[in-house]
Each structure stands twice: as C-alpha cells, then as structure tokens.
C-alpha cells in the first residue's frame, strides 16, 4: 500500500523560502520508472502541477515556476523535498505530493495548507 | 501552453448520467486521467489512460477520448458522487514536457 504525507510550515512570510517534505512508504524511489510529484491547489481553485523527480534523479519543473523551485530526494529516508523561494501571498495553497503512475498520479498525500502572510 | 477546458459545473439528478467534458486541441492523441476530489479531501484517481478504472473504482465511472474532447461519464449518479472532477494529461509536445490539469468541474447531485 502506497502512502505519502506532506510536512512543513503552515505559515510563511512574504519573500521567505518554503521547504516542504514528502515522506512516503510502499514504494522505492530507486525503482525504475518511479516518480514523485508536487502539486498545489489555491483555495477554491484548480490543481497546478509544480515539479516531479524520477528514480534516476531526472527533475521536471513547471515552466512558470521553474526559477523558484528545487526538488530533491533522499532515498534512505524515503523523502522528497520541495523548496520554493520568494514566497508571495498568491502562493497560499494546499500543497500535495503524489506518486507518479505512468503519466498520471495514483496516490496522493493528504495535503498541507501553506499560508503566506506577514 | 496546453490548456484543458472543463465546464465549471454540471448538475444531475440521482440515478441519471453525468457527463464531464475536457476540451483541448487534439486531446484524442493524448492519454487522459480523471480525478475526483470531495470537499476537504485529496484527489483520487478514478480513470487512467482515457478509460481504465483503478482497483476499487465503481463501474459507474467510465471515460472516452476522441478528437478535441475527453469525457468522464458517471452512470447512475449517487449522492456521494458530488465532488470536483479534474482531467489531466502529460503534454509531451511541450518543451520541456509537462503535466497539465484541467480547470475543474463541480458535479452537483440535485
């Protein structure tokens, strides 16, 4: 059974950086084809894909946020970390991590709400 | 960028059939995935690769994809189907390739 759980701050100030951690179980990020993505959802709005990291350390980013995002993995801790710099109130959202299943996402974490406010 | 357009809302009576569309240029040439998101919950994959149902998803959910429109079909709608639904594709034609979600559709059971 695949499980994922997001953790990190619930409140960040504008211009600060946000670091979120996704801790997972039920699969290994050393297995060929496996990937973990970050996806966010502002309150009342649609889902937005942010970044994805593959088993071979290949990384993909949303072009609109590429300059602000860094994704990395720790295979020993079964974790994927997302860092987003220069946070703004418009970045207020629930942030999800998800297990990539071919070209979709078959398992999601519960999400973590991050509010950007001074 | 590749945009997936969904109707903001669809209303359906219990027991009837709901159809949620996802429109984009030549979407029929891509694989479409559908997610259900109930209020306050994380999305759940309900249809993968246009029409495949993951384990545990009721047979009432089905999908099709052709031309410029993909469609999620919910037959025999139940009150518990009231949720937001999102389509999603992997746009391999973009440089770099990226994952795209639709604008979302709120399904209301009357």
Interface residues (C-beta under 8 A of the other chain):
Chain A: X37 X39 X46 X47 X48 X49 X52 X60 X61 X62 X63 X96 X101 X102 X103 X104 X105 X106 X107 X108 X109 X110 X111
Chain B: X1 X31 X33 X35 X42 X43 X44 X45 X48 X49 X54 X86 X88 X89 X90 X94 X96 X97 X98 X99 X100 X101 X102 X103 X104
